[in-house]
Amino acid sequence: MKAHSLSREEVIEKVMLAKQAIKSFIPIELIANSVAFLAADENTTITGIALPVEGGWTAQ
């Protein structure tokens, strides 16, 4: 950040979220909801699945 004279906001926008389709970090509540969904008794037949919760990162 200092070496490139960038502000904290610029680092987040131009570096950390540059390739992110959704230009924001994933809220912890969304991750918790995904975990709760998989842990629910109604979903015991869901096995061996990848459930990306990554804000569109794999869409690149």
Buried (B, 14 or more C-beta within 10 A) or exposed (E): EEEEEBEEEEEBBEEEBEEBEEEEEBEEEEEEEBEEEEEEEEEEEEEEEEEEEEBEEEEE
